[in-house]
Amino acid sequence: MQYLPVFLDLKTGPVLLIGAGELVRAKLRVLLSAGAQIRWYATDGDFDLGGLKDDHGQIEPADGDPLSADLAGVIAVLCAGAGDIGVAMSARARSVGLPVNVMDDLAHSTFIFPAIVDRGDVVVAIGTGGSSPVVARRVRERIEALLPARIGELAGFIGDFRKTINPRIAEMPLRRRFWERIVDGPIGALVLAGRKQEAEAALHGIADPTAFAGADHAGRSEGHVTLVGAGPGDPDLLTIKALRALQDADIVYYDELVTPEILDRIRRDASRVPVGRRVGKPGIGQDAVNKLLIEAAREGKRAVRLKGGDSYVFGRGGEEVDALRHAGVSYTIVPGITAGIGAAAQFEVPLTFRSKALRITFLTAHKERDAEAVDWSVLTDTKMTVVVYMGMTAAPAVRSGLLAAGRSPQTPVGVFARVTRPDAQAAVGTLDQLPDLVGKIDGGPAILIIGDVVAHSAPWRQQNLSGVIAQLLEPV
């Protein structure tokens, strides 16, 4: 994040606006809508508003040289269509610590104007660091289409009632849950439908706000644990339900494999606790994780257990659910895209293929002894695709086990690392080459896919094409 978005109260002092033409009138339009007091230096002497209305006397036309203007009390300086004066004015503003924006000149600006979605009390600012206003406008258009027209009225409605409702709810988490239920429930829907009087009547009809917020018999907030599958890494693959859980959470316990981009989707003021482990590094242990989840719920918190892939595919979600159930803690399970499915989609590996691959087996072998414990004899069917999680270290044992059981050394295999992420990587070949393929990978996490379906993958096709081109280019 190159710039921190902030909202400036423009009613606390005058804004100095310097410039001329349509560029400055565009800035006048925005400033007027924000209620600003504007001291305008028209560099061409033309103070024509071009159809804009100043019904409240917000604009003060100013004469003279803006470079010698009195800056006492001024809260910001804006230059639009000001030419060389903008650069000089920027230097003067900076010298006295005033924020300054020179239109289309990042080098001489200390803040930039975002694209704005204005819904009254709800204002959305979209910025691209000044690099692409067109992209910002396109994002704004999409947000405009998504936001209900009366979303600002809903915010104002809540603002009107907060002072009377909040003192009736002692715990801050319960207050947040109360308003979440208002926004997400029938009362919020009434406001968005333009039926404000009915919404007010319904809100007044809530006799016990604490109970409405979900408090227990003692008036305390009821805790809950949500197991969320974060998928293999791409934040766009999170489900809508997963995003909502992350936004509602009070505390999130996450694995090391969860990417920073996904952690960014967590509510900003929620606590984040790393509890995962990587191969070769100690973790806090599953019993300790279970205890943390139970304690958080008993404290009335909404806890999220966030882990890569899917909680129920080698994610120990079953153990956590057993512990929660035995402790009497309520829980929800939100599925995620497991790495095997992510790899299949990204690298075009059809895990099943009509008449060729009729079965799939998922197994884990992150240590050599895990691979040695597998009964490889049940995995020799040529119409079976085998997906091995955490198999890089145990790749030699995986190869040995399958070959000893009778699987062909020419069976296509692939090593797929960091799937769905920008730095995803693949190496494909045959079963007898498996350890060498792992050596081509620049670190995990990675999965192994073994079976004839790998020969249909994009990396396999590309490898064969490269081989044909190389043969064609060989001197005769």
C-alpha positions in Angstrom: 0.0 0.0 0.0 1.7 3.1 -1.2 -0.9 5.6 0.1 -3.0 5.4 3.3 -6.6 6.3 2.5 -7.9 8.9 5.0 -11.1 11.0 5.1 -10.5 14.7 5.6 -13.1 17.0 7.2 -13.1 19.9 4.8 -15.3 22.0 7.1 -12.5 22.7 9.5 -10.8 25.4 7.4 -10.5 26.7 3.9 -9.1 24.8 1.0 -6.8 26.7 -1.3 -7.7 25.9 -4.9 -5.5 27.2 -7.8 -6.2 26.7 -11.5 -8.5 27.3 -14.4 -10.7 25.7 -17.0 -12.6 22.4 -16.8 -9.9 20.8 -14.7 -10.4 23.2 -11.8 -14.2 23.0 -12.2 -14.0 19.2 -11.8 -12.2 19.8 -8.5 -14.8 22.4 -7.5 -17.6 19.9 -8.0 -15.9 17.4 -5.6 -15.1 20.0 -3.0 -18.6 21.5 -3.0 -20.1 18.1 -2.5 -17.9 17.5 0.5 -19.0 20.8 2.1 -15.6 22.5 1.7 -14.9 26.2 2.1 -12.9 27.0 -1.0 -10.6 29.9 -1.6 -10.2 29.9 -5.4 -7.4 31.6 -7.3 -8.4 31.4 -11.0 -5.1 31.6 -12.8 -6.8 32.9 -16.0 -9.0 35.4 -14.1 -12.2 33.6 -15.1 -14.3 32.6 -12.2 -17.1 31.1 -14.3 -18.5 28.1 -12.5 -19.6 26.4 -15.7 -23.1 25.5 -14.4 -22.0 24.6 -10.9 -24.2 25.9 -8.1 -22.8 27.5 -5.0 -26.0 27.8 -3.0 -24.3 28.0 0.4 -21.5 30.5 -0.4 -18.7 28.0 -0.2 -16.5 29.5 -2.9 -14.5 32.7 -2.1 -13.0 34.1 -5.3 -9.4 35.4 -4.5 -7.4 38.0 -6.3 -3.7 38.4 -6.4 -0.7 36.1 -6.6 -1.4 32.7 -5.0 2.3 32.3 -4.2 2.0 35.1 -1.7 -1.4 34.1 -0.4 -2.0 33.9 3.4 -1.9 30.3 4.3 -3.1 30.8 7.9 -5.9 28.3 8.7 -5.7 26.6 5.3 -6.0 22.8 5.6 -5.0 21.8 2.1 -3.7 23.1 -1.2 -5.0 21.9 -4.6 -3.7 22.8 -8.0 -5.6 21.8 -11.2 -4.8 23.4 -14.6 -2.4 25.7 -12.8 0.6 25.2 -15.0 4.0 26.1 -13.6 2.4 27.8 -10.6 1.4 24.4 -9.3 5.0 23.3 -8.9 5.9 26.5 -7.1 2.8 26.3 -4.9 3.7 22.7 -4.0 7.1 23.9 -2.7 5.5 26.6 -0.6 2.8 24.3 0.8 5.4 21.7 1.7 7.6 24.2 3.4 4.8 24.9 6.0 3.6 21.3 6.3 0.4 21.6 4.3 -0.9 18.7 2.3 -0.8 19.5 -1.4 -2.1 18.0 -4.6 -0.9 19.0 -8.0 -3.1 17.3 -10.6 -1.4 14.6 -12.6 2.0 15.4 -10.9 2.8 12.8 -8.3 6.3 14.2 -7.8 4.9 17.4 -6.4 1.9 16.0 -4.5 1.7 14.7 -0.9 -1.8 13.3 -1.4 -3.8 12.2 -4.4 -7.5 12.2 -5.2 -9.2 8.8 -5.4 -12.1 7.7 -7.5 -15.1 8.1 -5.3 -18.4 6.3 -4.8 -20.7 8.6 -2.9 -23.7 7.2 -1.2 -24.2 9.9 1.4 -22.9 8.5 4.7 -21.2 5.7 2.9 -18.2 6.9 0.8 -15.8 4.5 -1.0 -12.4 5.8 -2.2 -10.5 3.8 -4.8 -6.9 4.6 -5.6 -4.1 3.2 -7.7 -1.3 5.3 -6.3 -1.8 7.7 -9.1 -0.6 5.2 -11.7 -3.8 4.5 -13.5 -6.9 6.6 -12.9 -8.7 4.6 -15.6 -8.3 1.4 -13.6 -9.6 3.3 -10.5 -12.7 4.4 -12.5 -13.4 0.9 -13.7 -13.2 -0.4 -10.1 -15.5 2.4 -9.1 -18.0 1.5 -11.8 -18.1 -2.1 -10.5 -18.6 -1.0 -6.9 -21.3 1.4 -8.0 -23.2 -1.5 -9.5 -22.8 -3.6 -6.4 -23.8 -1.2 -3.7 -27.5 -0.7 -2.9 -28.7 2.8 -3.7 -29.8 3.4 -0.1 -26.7 2.0 1.6 -25.9 5.5 2.9 -29.4 5.7 4.4 -28.7 2.4 6.2 -25.5 3.9 7.7 -27.3 7.0 8.8 -30.1 4.9 10.3 -27.6 3.0 12.4 -25.9 6.3 13.4 -29.2 7.7 14.6 -29.8 4.7 17.0 -26.3 4.0 18.3 -26.4 6.4 21.2 -29.6 4.8 22.5 -28.7 1.2 21.8 -25.1 0.9 22.7 -25.5 1.8 26.4 -27.9 -1.1 26.7 -25.2 -3.6 25.6 -22.3 -3.8 28.0 -19.8 -5.9 25.9 -18.2 -4.4 22.9 -18.3 -7.7 20.9 -22.0 -8.0 21.5 -22.5 -4.5 20.3 -20.8 -5.4 17.0 -22.9 -8.5 16.7 -26.1 -6.6 17.4 -25.4 -4.2 14.5 -24.3 -7.0 12.2 -27.6 -8.7 12.7 -29.4 -5.4 12.1 -27.5 -4.8 8.8 -27.7 -8.4 7.6 -31.3 -9.0 8.7 -34.9 -7.9 8.0 -34.4 -4.5 9.6 -31.5 -3.6 7.3 -33.5 -4.9 4.3 -36.4 -2.6 5.2 -34.2 0.4 5.2 -32.6 -0.6 1.8 -36.1 -1.0 0.5 -37.0 2.6 1.5 -39.3 1.5 4.3 -37.5 3.4 7.1 -40.5 3.9 9.4 -41.1 0.1 9.5 -37.5 -0.4 10.2 -37.6 2.1 13.1 -40.6 0.3 14.5 -38.9 -3.0 14.3 -35.8 -1.7 16.0 -37.8 -0.1 18.8 -39.5 -3.5 19.2 -36.3 -5.2 20.3 -36.9 -5.5 24.0 -33.5 -7.1 24.9 -30.7 -5.9 22.6 -28.2 -8.2 24.4 -30.3 -11.3 23.7 -30.9 -10.1 20.1 -27.1 -10.0 19.7 -26.8 -13.7 20.7 -25.8 -13.4 24.4 -26.2 -16.4 26.7 -28.4 -16.6 29.7 -25.8 -14.7 31.7 -25.6 -11.8 29.2 -22.3 -12.9 27.8 -21.5 -13.3 24.1 -21.6 -16.9 22.9 -18.4 -18.0 21.3 -18.2 -20.0 18.1 -15.4 -21.6 16.1 -15.3 -21.7 12.3 -12.9 -23.9 10.5 -12.1 -22.2 7.2 -10.3 -23.8 4.3 -8.1 -21.0 2.8 -7.4 -22.9 -0.5 -3.9 -23.3 -2.0 -3.0 -19.7 -2.0 -4.9 -17.5 -4.5 -7.2 -15.2 -2.4 -9.7 -15.1 -5.3 -10.4 -18.8 -4.6 -11.8 -18.1 -1.1 -15.5 -18.7 -0.9 -17.9 -15.9 0.0 -18.7 -17.8 3.2 -15.0 -17.9 4.1 -14.6 -14.2 3.5 -17.6 -13.5 5.7 -16.1 -15.6 8.5 -12.8 -13.8 8.2 -14.5 -10.4 8.4 -16.6 -11.5 11.4 -13.8 -13.1 13.4 -12.5 -11.8 16.7 -9.4 -14.0 16.5 -7.9 -16.0 13.8 -5.5 -19.0 14.3 -3.7 -19.6 11.0 -1.2 -22.0 9.5 2.1 -21.0 8.0 1.0 -22.1 4.6 -1.7 -19.4 4.5 -0.5 -16.6 2.2 -0.2 -13.0 3.2 -2.8 -12.0 0.6 -5.4 -14.2 2.3 -4.4 -12.9 5.8 -5.1 -9.4 4.4 -8.8 -10.5 4.1 -9.1 -10.7 7.9 -10.9 -7.9 9.7 -8.3 -5.3 10.6 -8.8 -5.3 14.3 -9.1 -9.1 14.7 -6.2 -10.8 16.6 -4.0 -13.1 14.5 -2.2 -16.0 16.0 0.2 -18.3 14.0 -0.2 -21.9 15.1 1.0 -23.9 12.1 4.2 -25.7 11.4 6.4 -26.4 8.4 8.4 -29.6 7.7 11.5 -29.6 9.9 10.2 -26.9 12.2 8.4 -27.4 15.5 4.9 -26.3 16.0 2.8 -25.9 19.2 1.1 -29.2 18.7 -2.5 -30.2 17.8 -3.6 -30.5 21.5 -2.5 -26.9 22.1 -4.3 -25.7 19.0 -7.5 -27.4 20.2 -7.1 -25.8 23.6 -6.8 -22.3 22.1 -9.9 -22.7 20.0 -11.9 -24.0 23.0 -10.7 -21.2 25.3 -11.5 -18.5 22.7 -15.0 -19.8 22.3 -15.5 -19.9 26.0 -14.4 -16.3 26.3 -17.3 -15.4 23.9 -15.1 -14.9 20.9 -15.8 -15.8 17.3 -12.6 -17.8 16.5 -11.5 -18.9 13.0 -9.2 -21.8 12.4 -7.7 -20.8 9.0 -5.6 -23.4 7.2 -4.3 -23.9 3.7 -6.4 -26.1 1.4 -9.4 -27.8 3.0 -9.7 -28.5 6.7 -10.8 -32.1 6.0 -8.1 -33.0 3.5 -5.0 -33.7 5.6 -5.8 -30.6 7.6 -6.6 -32.3 10.9 -10.0 -30.7 10.9 -11.6 -33.9 12.1 -9.5 -33.8 15.3 -10.4 -30.2 15.9 -14.1 -30.8 15.5 -13.9 -33.8 17.8 -12.3 -31.6 20.5 -14.8 -28.8 20.0 -17.8 -31.2 20.1 -16.5 -32.9 23.3 -16.0 -29.4 24.9 -19.6 -28.4 24.0 -18.4 -25.6 21.6 -20.5 -24.7 18.6 -18.6 -24.8 15.3 -19.1 -24.4 11.5 -17.0 -25.9 8.7 -16.3 -23.8 5.6 -14.7 -25.9 2.8 -11.7 -24.8 0.8 -10.1 -25.8 -2.5 -7.6 -28.5 -1.8 -4.2 -28.3 -3.4 -4.8 -31.3 -5.6 -7.8 -29.6 -7.2 -5.9 -26.3 -7.5 -3.0 -28.0 -9.3 -5.4 -29.8 -11.6 -7.1 -26.6 -12.6 -4.0 -24.4 -13.0 -1.9 -27.0 -14.9 -4.7 -28.7 -16.7 -4.3 -32.1 -15.1 -7.6 -34.0 -15.5 -7.6 -36.1 -12.3 -10.2 -38.3 -14.0 -10.5 -39.1 -17.7 -13.1 -41.2 -19.3 -12.0 -44.8 -19.8 -8.4 -43.9 -18.7 -8.6 -42.6 -15.1 -11.6 -43.8 -13.1 -10.3 -43.5 -9.5 -8.4 -41.0 -7.4 -6.4 -41.7 -4.3 -5.2 -38.9 -2.0 -2.5 -39.7 0.5 0.1 -37.9 2.5 3.8 -38.7 2.8 5.7 -35.7 4.2 8.4 -38.0 5.7 10.1 -41.1 4.3 8.7 -43.3 7.0 5.2 -42.2 6.0 5.8 -43.4 2.5 7.3 -46.7 3.7 4.1 -47.4 5.7 1.9 -47.1 2.6 0.5 -50.3 1.0 1.6 -49.4 -2.5 0.2 -52.7 -3.9 -3.3 -51.1 -3.9 -2.1 -48.2 -5.9 -0.8 -50.0 -9.0 -4.0 -49.8 -11.1 -3.1 -47.9 -14.3 -6.6 -46.3 -14.2 -6.0 -44.8 -10.8 -4.6 -41.3 -10.3 -2.5 -40.9 -7.1 -2.2 -37.5 -5.5 0.5 -37.3 -2.8 0.5 -34.3 -0.4 3.7 -33.1 1.2 5.6 -35.6 -0.8 8.8 -33.8 -1.8 11.0 -35.1 0.9 9.6 -38.7 0.6 9.7 -38.7 -3.3 12.5 -41.4 -3.4 10.5 -43.7 -1.1 7.3 -43.0 -3.1 9.1 -44.0 -6.3 10.6 -47.1 -4.8 7.3 -48.2 -3.3 5.3 -47.9 -6.5 8.0 -49.5 -8.6 8.4 -52.4 -6.2 4.6 -52.9 -6.3 4.7 -53.1 -10.0 3.8 -49.7 -11.3 5.5 -48.9 -14.6 8.6 -46.8 -14.4 7.3 -44.9 -17.4 4.1 -43.8 -15.6 3.7 -40.0 -16.1 4.2 -38.0 -12.9 4.3 -34.3 -12.0 5.5 -32.2 -9.2 3.4 -29.1 -8.7 4.6 -26.5 -6.3 2.9 -23.4 -4.8 -0.2 -24.0 -6.9 -2.5 -21.1 -7.8 0.1 -18.6 -6.6 2.0 -16.2 -8.9 5.2 -18.2 -8.4 3.6 -21.6 -9.1 6.0 -24.2 -10.7 5.7 -27.6 -12.3 8.1 -30.3 -13.4 6.8 -33.4 -15.3 8.4 -36.6 -16.4 8.1 -40.3 -15.5 8.0 -42.2 -12.3 11.6 -43.3 -12.5 12.6 -39.6 -12.7 10.6 -38.5 -9.7 13.4 -37.5 -7.3 15.1 -35.6 -10.1 11.9 -33.7 -10.9 11.6 -32.7 -7.2 15.1 -31.3 -7.5 13.9 -28.9 -10.2 11.4 -27.3 -7.9 12.4 -24.2 -5.9 10.7 -25.2 -2.7 7.3 -26.2 -1.5 4.6 -26.6 -0.6 4.2 -29.1 -3.4 2.1 -32.1 -4.4 2.9 -35.1 -6.6 0.4 -36.4 -9.1 1.0 -39.8 -10.5 -0.9 -41.4 -13.4 -1.5 -41.3 -17.1 -3.6 -38.1 -16.7 -0.4 -36.1 -16.2 0.4 -36.8 -19.9 -2.7 -34.6 -20.7 -1.4 -31.6 -18.6 -0.2 -28.3 -20.0 3.4 -28.7 -18.8 3.6 -32.1 -20.4 2.4 -30.7 -23.8 4.8 -27.8 -23.5 7.7 -30.1 -22.7 7.0 -32.3 -25.7 6.6 -29.3 -27.9 10.0 -28.0 -26.8 11.5 -31.3 -27.5 10.1 -31.4 -31.0 11.4 -27.8 -31.7 14.8 -28.8 -30.4 15.0 -31.8 -32.7 14.0 -29.6 -35.7 16.7 -27.1 -34.9 19.4 -29.7 -34.6 21.9 -29.5 -37.5 21.6 -32.3 -40.1 
